[in-house]
Amino acid sequence: MKAPKYTFLLLFLFAMAACQHENTKQNTDTKDTILVNVIPVKKDTFSPIFKTSGYFTTNNETPLSFKNGGIVSHLYVKQGDRIKKGQLLATIYAAEVNAATKQAKLALKKAKRDYQRAVDLYHDSVATLEQMQNAKTALAVAKQQKKAAAFNKKHSEIKALNNGFILESYLREGQTAAPGQPVFLVNSTTSNGWIFKSAVSDYQWATLKIGDKAMLTTNAAPNQKLQAKVFKKSKSVDSKTGSFTVQLAIENSKNISFATGLFGKATLYPSLQLSGWNIPYDALLDADRDSGFVFITNDKKEVKKQKVHISKIKHGTILIDSGLEDAKFLITTGSPYLKDGSNIKVSK
């Protein structure tokens, strides 16, 4: 008679164990599944508008150099100095040039004596006409050599061609300047053609074309916006800054007082249209310069960690130009708790 009672107790214990196993399984499943929000991945077309800074200068920048090479003996100005027309800027050691000039003078004196002697001998019927003519030719050559020596001596120094500023100084005293190697980059303040120079990244440089529009602002005219256009792009990277340079031609600068080196800001509007994805700022993880990671899913059950390339960050959103080509959904919340291959549940 007691067997049914024990049987009922055993059935009850088995039922309790089964419930605990099911609860444990449910808890495990809940723990491994992370609740997230997702948005569809849609590709858009956008213009990569960007801002940069720079300075105002004139459009008649000129590199100045020595005609002949030599060791720089004196630099009388430095970068940023104001210069006046005719001002001595630099010289090289002139020992060799002076020697050549003196040699040319002596050669000319000898040629004059030889010619005069040939004339006298010809008149005395001692020298032939050909000998006198050869002496005359040698005299003409000596005169030209003296002019060349004087020209070289004159160009063993650098003088300012116009009033302006020293924009760049490339050499130091004691360094050797090759023939024609730029020593200074100068501009002239006698011109009304003001431009704006700015350093840009390689990506920004690639998106700009000649003629693209820009808007400039400066503290010299705080309530005025200046229209400008891209008219020149550098062909190589600046070794000092590691960036490229663009030059903007200012269209309405007549009523503004400029100064070389005046700081300003530019907003550039590239005509090039790019395609990419606008994603929320919170969806990006482990950003490093122009790259980062996001989590994507195609089946809303499992996630994949995906590397993306950042085009631009603006107003709480990020422009991505590569990395989301094969994605259907982007994880927008819950990313800090995910890892590659995590199971998810999409919040409704």
Secondary structure, DSSP 8 states (H G I E B T S, - for coil): --HHHHHHHHHHHHHHHHHHHHHHHHHHHHHHEEEEEEEE---EEE---EEEEEEEEES--EEEE-SS-EEEEEE---TT-EE-TT-EEEEE--HHHHHHHHHHHHHHHHHHHHHHHHHHHHHTTSS-HHHHHHHHHHHHHHHHHHHHHHHHHHTTEEE-SSSEEEEEE---TT-EE-TT-EEEEEEETT---EEEEEEE-HHHHHH--TT-EEEEE-TTSTT--EEEEEEEE-SS--TTTSSEEEEEEESS-TTS---TT-EEEEEEE-S--EEEEEEEGGG-EEEETTEEEEEEESSSSB-EEEEEEEEEEETTEEEEEES-TT-SEEEEESGGG--TT-EEEE--
